[in-house]
Amino acid sequence: VCLCHPALGVRVSAAAVLRQLAIALPSQRVPLMDRCMTTLNDTSASSPSVSPEAISGYSLTLGGLVAGALLSDLGIPCAKGKAVFSLAEDLLRVANQNSRLTTARTQAGWYLLGACMALGSTAVRPHLPRLILLWRNAFPRSTRELEAEKQRGDAFTWQVTIEARAGALCSMQAFLQYCAPVMAKENVSRRLLPPLECALNFLGMMPDIVKTYGNHLSAPASLLRLRLYRCLALLPPTAYSSW
């Protein structure tokens, strides 16, 4: 019941309790993950009974269980990590099929991808090409595309866009924190520079977008700024040499 509560604070608290429960009782982690994944897979059907709150609550719980495996000697089976990654991709892919669920699915997909980063470089490496593609697709490819984007859209589409890009930056931040140091020789950090550069340019447009489409965009814009600054702080100094 609490995972579907209308108040975000209640959903976050319930997810945190289940995360701590799995740390105290590691044998319950996988059954809890299975329950969350089953529920989230059911939400892809876009039936009228699916609520944004349910997507939010169960994704918060699943992400906490995945990331919390870092604190357990048992960890989670490799197949479960792959299943969560695939589920995150599915949520992002179907996000636009139902406008009522778009924001919740977008947030959930990126949050779960960020949680998967806590599994470490060994688990993430097989998915790296798809990850980089997802990150690049979250942002325009050029300044010209960014300027053209500014001329279209409405308040709702801009909210979804900002939420999606903040989520992409969140997963990048998790990658830089948990995986990039181990994968330094593979020079992955430099491959993140194009989307990060676009995010910087996009950040410069935020005041005009908020002024045009409403102050309700200020909160997601601030979150995007925070995520971007954290990503830049985590980049190794050598990454800036080619910027």
C-alpha positions as CSV (number, residue, x, y, z in Angstrom):
1,V,0.0,0.0,0.0
2,C,2.8,2.5,0.9
3,L,4.6,1.9,-2.4
4,C,1.6,3.3,-4.2
5,H,0.9,6.1,-1.8
6,P,0.2,9.5,-3.4
7,A,2.9,11.2,-1.3
8,L,6.4,10.8,-2.7
9,G,7.9,10.9,0.8
10,V,5.9,7.9,1.9
11,R,7.0,5.9,-1.2
12,V,10.6,6.8,-0.6
13,S,10.4,5.9,3.1
14,A,8.8,2.5,2.2
15,A,11.5,1.8,-0.4
16,A,14.2,2.7,2.2
17,V,12.6,0.3,4.7
18,L,12.6,-2.6,2.2
19,R,16.2,-1.8,1.3
20,Q,17.3,-2.0,4.9
21,L,15.3,-5.2,5.3
22,A,17.2,-6.8,2.5
23,I,20.5,-5.8,4.0
24,A,19.4,-7.4,7.3
25,L,17.9,-10.4,5.7
26,P,19.9,-11.0,2.4
27,S,17.8,-14.1,1.5
28,Q,14.8,-11.8,1.0
29,R,16.5,-9.5,-1.6
30,V,15.9,-11.6,-4.7
31,P,12.2,-12.4,-3.8
32,L,11.6,-8.7,-3.2
33,M,13.3,-7.9,-6.5
34,D,11.1,-10.5,-8.3
35,R,8.0,-8.9,-6.9
36,C,9.0,-5.4,-8.0
37,M,10.0,-6.6,-11.5
38,T,6.7,-8.4,-11.9
39,T,4.7,-5.4,-11.0
40,L,6.8,-3.0,-13.2
41,N,6.6,-5.4,-16.1
42,D,2.8,-5.4,-15.7
43,T,2.8,-1.6,-15.9
44,S,4.1,-1.7,-19.5
45,A,0.6,-2.8,-20.6
46,S,-0.7,0.8,-20.0
47,S,-4.0,-0.5,-18.6
48,P,-6.2,2.1,-16.8
49,S,-5.4,0.5,-13.5
50,V,-1.7,1.4,-13.7
51,S,-0.8,4.4,-11.7
52,P,2.2,6.7,-11.9
53,E,2.6,6.3,-8.1
54,A,2.9,2.5,-8.5
55,I,5.6,2.8,-11.1
56,S,7.5,5.3,-8.9
57,G,7.2,3.3,-5.7
58,Y,8.2,-0.1,-7.1
59,S,11.0,1.4,-9.1
60,L,12.4,3.2,-6.0
61,T,12.2,-0.1,-4.2
62,L,13.9,-2.1,-6.9
63,G,16.6,0.4,-7.4
64,G,17.3,0.4,-3.6
65,L,17.5,-3.4,-3.6
66,V,19.9,-3.4,-6.5
67,A,22.2,-0.7,-5.2
68,G,21.9,-2.2,-1.7
69,A,23.5,-5.4,-2.9
70,L,26.8,-3.6,-2.7
71,L,26.5,-3.9,1.1
72,S,25.8,-7.6,1.1
73,D,28.3,-10.4,0.8
74,L,25.7,-12.4,-1.2
75,G,25.1,-9.8,-3.8
76,I,22.6,-10.7,-6.5
77,P,22.6,-13.3,-9.4
78,C,24.1,-11.9,-12.6
79,A,20.9,-12.7,-14.4
80,K,19.0,-10.4,-12.1
81,G,21.2,-7.5,-13.0
82,K,20.6,-8.1,-16.7
83,A,16.9,-8.4,-16.1
84,V,16.8,-5.0,-14.3
85,F,18.8,-3.4,-17.1
86,S,16.4,-4.7,-19.7
87,L,13.4,-3.6,-17.6
88,A,14.9,-0.1,-17.4
89,E,15.3,0.0,-21.2
90,D,11.7,-1.2,-21.7
91,L,10.4,1.6,-19.4
92,L,12.3,4.2,-21.4
93,R,11.1,2.7,-24.7
94,V,7.4,2.7,-23.8
95,A,7.5,6.0,-21.8
96,N,5.8,8.0,-24.5
97,Q,3.0,5.5,-25.2
98,N,0.8,7.0,-22.5
99,S,1.1,10.6,-21.5
100,R,-0.3,9.9,-18.0
101,L,2.6,7.6,-17.3
102,T,5.4,9.3,-19.3
103,T,7.1,11.1,-16.5
104,A,6.9,8.2,-14.1
105,R,8.3,5.7,-16.6
106,T,11.0,8.1,-17.7
107,Q,12.1,8.7,-14.1
108,A,11.9,5.0,-13.2
109,G,13.9,3.9,-16.3
110,W,16.8,6.2,-15.6
111,Y,16.8,5.6,-11.9
112,L,17.0,1.8,-12.4
113,L,19.9,2.3,-14.8
114,G,21.7,4.4,-12.2
115,A,21.1,1.7,-9.6
116,C,22.6,-0.9,-11.9
117,M,25.9,1.1,-11.9
118,A,26.4,0.1,-8.3
119,L,26.8,-3.5,-9.4
120,G,30.3,-2.5,-10.7
121,S,32.2,-2.5,-13.9
122,T,32.0,-6.3,-14.4
123,A,28.2,-6.2,-14.5
124,V,28.0,-3.0,-16.5
125,R,30.6,-3.6,-19.2
126,P,28.5,-5.9,-21.4
127,H,25.8,-3.2,-21.5
128,L,28.1,-0.3,-22.1
129,P,27.5,0.2,-25.9
130,R,23.7,0.4,-25.2
131,L,24.2,2.7,-22.3
132,I,26.3,5.2,-24.3
133,L,23.7,5.1,-27.0
134,L,20.9,5.9,-24.5
135,W,22.9,8.7,-23.1
136,R,23.6,10.2,-26.5
137,N,20.0,9.9,-27.6
138,A,18.9,11.7,-24.4
139,F,20.4,14.9,-25.8
140,P,20.5,16.7,-29.2
141,R,23.5,15.9,-31.3
142,S,24.5,19.5,-32.1
143,T,23.9,23.1,-31.1
144,R,21.8,23.6,-34.2
145,E,19.5,20.8,-33.1
146,L,19.3,22.3,-29.6
147,E,18.3,25.7,-30.9
148,A,15.7,24.1,-33.2
149,E,14.3,22.2,-30.2
150,K,13.9,25.4,-28.3
151,Q,11.4,26.7,-30.9
152,R,8.9,23.9,-30.3
153,G,7.1,22.0,-27.5
154,D,4.8,23.0,-24.7
155,A,5.0,23.0,-20.9
156,F,4.4,19.2,-20.6
157,T,6.9,18.1,-23.2
158,W,9.5,20.4,-21.7
159,Q,8.9,19.0,-18.2
160,V,9.3,15.4,-19.6
161,T,12.4,16.5,-21.5
162,I,14.1,18.1,-18.5
163,E,13.2,15.1,-16.3
164,A,14.6,12.7,-18.9
165,R,17.9,14.6,-19.2
166,A,18.3,14.9,-15.4
167,G,17.7,11.2,-15.2
168,A,20.3,10.5,-17.9
169,L,22.8,12.7,-16.0
170,C,22.0,10.8,-12.8
171,S,22.9,7.5,-14.4
172,M,26.1,9.0,-15.8
173,Q,27.0,10.2,-12.4
174,A,26.5,6.7,-11.0
175,F,28.6,5.3,-13.8
176,L,31.4,7.8,-13.1
177,Q,31.3,7.0,-9.4
178,Y,31.1,3.2,-9.5
179,C,32.5,2.1,-12.8
180,A,34.7,4.7,-14.5
181,P,37.7,4.5,-12.1
182,V,38.0,0.7,-12.8
183,M,37.5,1.2,-16.5
184,A,40.0,4.1,-16.8
185,K,42.2,2.3,-19.4
186,E,39.2,2.0,-21.7
187,N,38.8,5.7,-21.8
188,V,35.1,5.6,-21.4
189,S,34.9,9.0,-19.7
190,R,35.8,10.8,-22.9
191,R,32.9,9.2,-24.7
192,L,30.6,11.0,-22.2
193,L,31.9,14.4,-23.2
194,P,29.5,15.0,-26.2
195,P,26.3,14.6,-24.2
196,L,27.8,16.5,-21.2
197,E,28.7,19.3,-23.5
198,C,25.2,19.4,-24.9
199,A,23.9,19.4,-21.3
200,L,26.0,22.4,-20.6
201,N,24.5,24.2,-23.6
202,F,21.0,23.1,-22.6
203,L,21.6,24.4,-19.1
204,G,22.2,27.9,-20.6
205,M,18.8,27.8,-22.2
206,M,17.0,26.9,-18.9
207,P,16.2,30.5,-17.8
208,D,14.4,31.2,-21.1
209,I,12.5,27.9,-21.0
210,V,11.4,28.4,-17.4
211,K,10.3,32.0,-18.2
212,T,8.4,30.9,-21.3
213,Y,6.7,27.7,-20.0
214,G,6.2,28.3,-16.3
215,N,8.0,28.3,-12.9
216,H,6.9,24.7,-12.3
217,L,10.0,23.8,-14.4
218,S,12.4,25.4,-12.0
219,A,12.6,22.3,-9.7
220,P,13.5,19.8,-12.5
221,A,15.9,22.4,-14.0
222,S,17.7,22.7,-10.7
223,L,17.9,18.9,-10.4
224,L,19.4,18.8,-13.9
225,R,22.0,21.5,-12.9
226,L,22.9,19.5,-9.8
227,R,23.4,16.3,-11.7
228,L,25.5,18.0,-14.4
229,Y,27.8,19.6,-11.9
230,R,28.3,16.3,-10.1
231,C,29.1,14.6,-13.3
232,L,31.7,17.3,-14.2
233,A,33.2,17.0,-10.7
234,L,33.6,13.2,-11.1
235,L,35.3,13.4,-14.5
236,P,39.0,12.6,-14.4
237,P,41.3,15.6,-15.2
238,T,42.6,13.9,-18.3
239,A,39.1,13.9,-19.8
240,Y,39.2,17.7,-20.1
241,S,42.4,17.7,-22.2
242,S,40.4,16.9,-25.3
243,W,37.4,19.1,-24.6
